[in-house]
Amino acid sequence: MRILHLVSCRGWSSDAYWAARAACELERRGHEVTLGCRAGTEARVIERARREGVSRVTTFAFAGGLTPRADVADARRLAALLPSVDLVHVHRGKEHWLAAVANRLARAPRPLVRTRHIAQAVRAHAANRWLYREATAWVVTVTEAIRRQYLAAGLLAPGRVTALPGGADTEAYRPLAPDPAMRARLGGDGAPLVGMIAGLRVMKGHAVVIDAAARLAARGVRPRVVFVGQGGMETAIREAIARAGLEAQVAIVGFVDDLPRALGALDVALYVPLESDGMSRVVFEVLAAGRPLVASRVGVVPEVLADGVHAALVPAGDAPALAGTLAGLLEDAGARERLGRAGRRLVEERYSGARLGEALEARYRDLAAGVLA
């Protein structure tokens, strides 16, 4: 099939990542996939997508807000492109509306698919009722909770919205032996190494981890804790580390360009946001890498993971619970190994990129053949 994915992100986000992963997996299955990106994002989005494996890229204005001249030009260009593709898959509201308008302008409309990446309910006003009920053939959500939001709003029939969590690249993310150089880069000095890969933002839970680390230190348990990521809260997080007296134990290491190798260096990985952040890609990458995971019960986590089977689950924002769970895992190498193996097996069986590509391909073929539900 000939498939056009559209993503209007200004920077590398979960939306852009999911679109690139889907494009790569579909290309692996023999389809011709083009990723349409916002013009001017070559360094921030397009180069990253190419590193993921995307081979065909085109650009549109995808101007912010309502920008009549640019929007009309994009809609007309999309309408002209439609005869050369079998299906259009969009990822944000901007390109969703543009593709819907282009379909109205085109002589031969194409099935329109939307992925919803964020846990924010879509309002069921008249415009959205037309967009989803009339203009959109199928909606994909990255969690079951987001799918239920559509159903509760009455925007879609159950057969026209599907939750497809996961999508981790199980070839790139796989169990690796700890690399001494990477472990040193992360500050590993013989103590157990606990890592959290997340943007430095309030909702990601860094303050909860610092609180938990202080509670462990008071009990004489001092793992090395490393925050991998960048973001606007770096100064505040560093100040919190200093107030807790944990500068020798907790560190921020910024961006790491080889995340599979970084994960392989960890004894335990953390995913502890205060609320759902949509697709939760790092959850599936940690599991694919075979690392034991401690995760908050938010978003996709309680939907796909069983506590004590695939990961150790804790209430969001609960530092005492996090400290206790982490202490137990650090003392039990057998439990860490069991969780790592089970997590890898779960991703391979249900949540790999290959499974995502397979599910998209099957529904795309139905849609292209005129089967709507």
N, C-alpha and C positions, 0 to 999 in steps of 0.2 A: 504494500500500500504506500501511497504518497501522503505524508502527514505533516501538517504545519502546526508547531507549538508556538504560542505567543506568550511572552512574559515581559512586562513593562518595568521591572525593578530598576531603580537607580544604582543599587549596589547588590552585592552577593548576599542573598537572603534565602530562607527556607523555600520560598516560591521558586527562585531561580535554580536552586539546587535540585528540587524535585523535578522541575521541567527538564533540566539537563540529564538527570538520572533516567527519567522516562525515555528521553530521546536516545540515549546510549543503549538502553536495554532493547528498545524497538529496532535500532540499527543492527544490534547483534542478532536479531531475529529475521533480518533480511529486508527490512522496510527502509524506504527513503524518507528520512526525517529532516526537516528544516526547522531551526530554532530562530524565531523572530524576536529580536531584542530592541531595547531603546537605543536610539542613536546617541553616541557620545559616552557609552558605557564600556568601551573596548577594554580598558584596564580593569574595571571593577566587576564586570559581569562576563563579557564575551571571552576574555582570556581564561577566566576560571572555568567557563563552560567547555572550552576547548581542552583544558587540562583534564576535565572529567571524561573527555572522549567524544564530544560533539564535533561532527565534521562539517555540517552545513549550517551556516549562519547568515541571516539577513537582518536589516535594521529598518525600523520605522521611527517616526517622530515620537509617538507615544507621549505627547506633551502633557504636563500636569494640569489637572483641573479641566474645565471646559474651554478649549482653545479652538474656535471654529475653523480657522484656516488650516491648521495642522491636522485637526480631526477629520475634516472633509477629505484632505489629501490622503490620509491613511486609509479611510474607508474606501475610497475609490481604488487605491492600489490593492487593497485586500480583495475587492470585488473582481479586479482584473486577474488576481492570482488564483481565485477559486477554481477555475476550470483545470488548473494544473495540479490540484491536490484532491484527495478523496475525503479528507476530514480535517477540521480545525479544532485544536485543543487549547483553551485559554486558561490563564492562571490568576488574573486580577481583574477588577472591575473595568479598568480602562479598556483593555483589549477585548473584554467580554462584550461591552457595548459596541465597540467598533466592528467586531466580527459579526454581531447580530445585524447591525445596519448594513454592512457589506453584503450579507446574505439577502437582505431585502432588495439591494440594488442589482444583484447578480441574476443572470438568466438561469444559471444552474446552481442553486444553493447547495451547500454542503452541510453534513451533520456537524453540529457545534457542541463541544464537550467543555465543561468547566470543572476545574479542581478548586475546591475551597480549602485554604490552608490554615485559617485562623479560627479560633474558638470565639467568634463574635456573631451573634444571630443576625441573619439577613432579614430586614424588615419587609413585611408582606404588603407594601404599598402597590398601587396600580402599575407603576412602571416595572417593578420587580416581578409582579405576577405575569406580565407579558414576557419579560426577559427569560424567566425560568420555565413557564408553562408552554409558551408558544415558540420562543426562539432557540431554546436549548434542548438538545436531544437527551443528554445524560450529564449527571453531576457526580464527580468523585470527591469524597472527603477523606482527610488524612486520619480522622478518628471517628469512631461510632457516635460519640457525643455530638460532633458537628453534624453528622447525618441526621440524628434525632432532632436537631434544631430545625432543619428543613421540614421534616415531617410535622413537627409541632406547629410550625408556621403555616402549614397547608400549602406550601409552594410547590411541592412535588409529590407524586405518587411513589410509594415505596420502591417499585421496580425501576424508577428512574434516578435513584440516588444510591451510590454504593460506597462503603468505607473500604479504602485500600491503604492501610497503614504499612509502614516499613519502606522497603526499597533499597536496603543497604547493598553495596557492591561487595559480595562475598569473596570476590577474587582479590580486591584491594585490601579489604578488612578480613583478616584471617588470623588464627592463633600463631603468634610469633614468639620465638625465644627472646627473653629480655636482652636488649642490646646495651652493652656497658657504656658506650659513648652517649646514647640517648638517656640512659638512666642518670649519668653524670650531668648532662644538660638540664635535666629536670631537678637536679639537686639530690639525687639518691646517694646516700653515704653509708649504706649498710642498714639503716632503719627501714621499716616497711614504708612503701611509697604509695600514697593515696592521691589520686588525681581527679580534677574536675575540669572538663572541657566545656567552656561556655563563655559567651560574651559577658563583659563586666557590666552587668545591669542589675538593678535592685531585685527584680523578680526572679533572677536565677538562683538566689539563695546563698550567696557567698557569706553573708553575715551569719547565717545559721551554721555553716560549716566552721567558721571561726569560733563561734560559741561552743560548738561540739568539741572542737580541738582543745579549747581551754578547759572544758570539763574533763576530757581525757588526760590532759597534762596534770590536772589536780590529782588524778588517780595514778600518776606515774606512767601513763601510756603516752608515748611521744612519737607517733609516726611522722614522717615527712609529708606535708600536705602541699600540693602544688596546684595553682590555678593557671590553666592554659587558656589564653584568650586576651582580647583587647576590648576597650569600651570606655564610656564616659565616667564610670564609677571607680576607675582605678585609684585615684587619690583617696577617695573615701574608704575603699577597701584596705589600702595600705595603712591608713590611719587606724582603722579597726584592728588590724593585725598588731600594730604598735601598742594600742591601748590594752590589748590582751596579753602583751609581753611575749608574743609568739614570733618575733622577727627571725629567730634562728630556726624555726620549725615550719613556718608557713610562708610560701613565696608565690609571687606572680611572675610567670616566665614569658608572657606575651604570646605572640603567634608562633606556632610550630608548623613547619611546612611538610612534615611527614607524620600525620596523625596515626596511621596504622602502627608505625614503629613506636610512637609515643605511648599508645595504648598498650603495646606489648611490654613496655617497661614498668607498667603499673602493677601493684599488688591488688589494689581495689580501685574501682572507678565510681564516681559519684554523679548522680543526676538528681538534684534536689530543688527544683524551682518551686516558688511559692504558689504558682497557679499554672494552668495548662499553657504551653507555648506552641500549640499546634502540632506539627508533624513529629517533633521530638526526634530528629534524625540521629542525634548522638546516642540515644538509647539503643537503636538497632545497630549502630556501628560498634559500640562497646560489646554488645552481645555477639556480633559477627566475629569480633576479634578474640572471643573466648575469655574475656576478662570478667571476674565477679563484679556485680553491679549492686550498689545501694541506691534506690530510687524512691522519690516521693510518690505518693498515691495521687497523682494528678494526671489529667489528660488521658493519653493513650496507655499509660502505665498499668492501671488496674484493669484495662480492657484486654490486654494481651499477656500480662505477666502474672504468674502465681507466686505468692510470697513463699520463700524457702525452696522453690522449685527452679525458677528461672532467674530470680534476683531476690535480694532482701529489700522489702518494702517498708517505708516509714511514713508517718503522717507529715504532710507538708508543714514546714516551719517549726518542727518539733526538735529542738537541739538535744534535749536529753535522750529522746528516742534514737536520734541519729548517733549520738555518742555511744549508747549501749549496743546498738546493732553493729557499729563499726568495730568496737572493742571485741565483740564476739567473733567477727570474721577474721580480724587480725590474729586472734589466738587459735584459729582452726583452719589450718592449711587444707585439710580434706574438704571442708565446706566450700572454701574458695574454689577448689578444683572442680567440685561437683556443679556448682553454679555456673562456672565458666563453660563446662562441657554442655550443660543443658541449654544455656543461652545460645550457644553456637548452633546446636541442633534445631532449636526453635526457629531461628532466622533462616536456616537452610530449608526447613520444611514449609514455612509459612510466610516469611517476611523479607525474603531476599529481593534484589532487583530483578532477578530472573522471574520470580513469581509475579511481581508487579507487571513486567513486560508481557507475560503470558495473559494476565487478566485484562490488560488494556487491549491487547491484540484481539482477543476473543470478542469483546464488546464492540470494538471498532468495526470488525467484519460484519457483525449484525447490523450496526447502524448504517454502514455503507450499503448494505443490502436492503435497507428499508425496514428493519426490525427494530422498533422503538422501545420495546419493553419485554 
